[in-house]
């Protein structure tokens, strides 16, 4: 079993993961492979590579359970307020 770290949450269904692969790994060999989030057991799949550092984009069709949609909306509103200042 390989372990990676969520680097960035894109939205309630997508995350960027780092440290799962080395930067010279051919990610195409792993596309659509299952990924399991250790915290929730939620299953997703590898959609694509991201950049040249070995990061990947992972899709969780059922959502990322440990982050309520309300929190994401509050984060967006907070960022909008900061940008307006």
C-alpha positions in Angstrom: 0.0 0.0 0.0 1.3 3.5 -0.9 0.5 6.6 1.1 0.2 10.2 -0.1 -0.7 13.5 1.4 -3.6 15.8 0.4 -1.8 18.9 -0.8 -4.8 21.0 -1.8 -8.6 20.6 -1.8 -9.9 21.9 -5.1 -13.6 21.4 -4.3 -15.9 19.0 -2.5 -15.0 16.2 -5.0 -11.4 16.9 -6.0 -8.1 17.0 -4.3 -4.4 17.2 -5.2 -2.2 14.5 -3.7 1.5 14.7 -3.2 4.2 12.1 -2.2 2.3 9.2 -3.6 4.6 9.0 -6.7 8.1 10.1 -7.6 8.2 12.9 -10.2 9.6 10.5 -12.8 6.8 8.0 -12.5 4.5 7.5 -15.5 1.2 8.4 -13.9 -0.7 7.1 -17.0 -0.1 3.6 -15.7 -2.2 4.5 -12.6 -5.1 6.5 -14.1 -8.5 5.4 -12.8 -6.9 3.3 -10.0 -8.7 3.4 -6.7 -7.6 5.7 -3.9 -8.9 5.3 -0.4 -8.8 8.3 2.0 -7.4 7.0 5.3 -9.4 9.4 7.5 -12.9 8.5 6.1 -12.4 5.3 4.0 -14.0 7.2 1.1 -13.0 5.8 -2.3 -11.9 7.9 -5.3 -9.8 7.4 -8.4 -6.8 9.0 -10.0 -7.9 11.3 -12.7 -4.6 12.8 -13.9 -1.2 14.0 -13.1 -0.7 17.6 -11.9 2.4 19.4 -12.9 5.8 17.7 -13.1 6.4 17.0 -9.4 4.5 13.7 -9.1 1.3 15.3 -7.8 -2.0 13.8 -8.9 -5.6 14.9 -9.1 -8.0 12.5 -7.3 -11.7 12.5 -7.8 -14.1 11.4 -5.0 -17.5 11.0 -6.7 -19.4 10.8 -3.4 -17.6 13.9 -2.1 -15.0 14.5 0.6 -17.0 13.6 3.7 -15.0 15.3 6.4 -15.5 18.8 4.9 -19.1 20.0 5.0 -20.2 21.9 1.9 -21.1 24.8 4.3 -17.5 25.1 5.3 -16.4 25.3 1.7 -19.0 28.0 1.0 -17.8 30.0 4.1 -14.2 29.7 2.9 -15.2 31.1 -0.6 -17.1 34.0 1.1 -14.1 34.7 3.3 -11.8 34.8 0.3 -14.2 37.1 -1.6 -14.3 39.5 1.4 -10.5 39.6 1.5 -10.3 40.2 -2.2 -12.7 43.1 -1.9 -10.6 44.9 0.7 
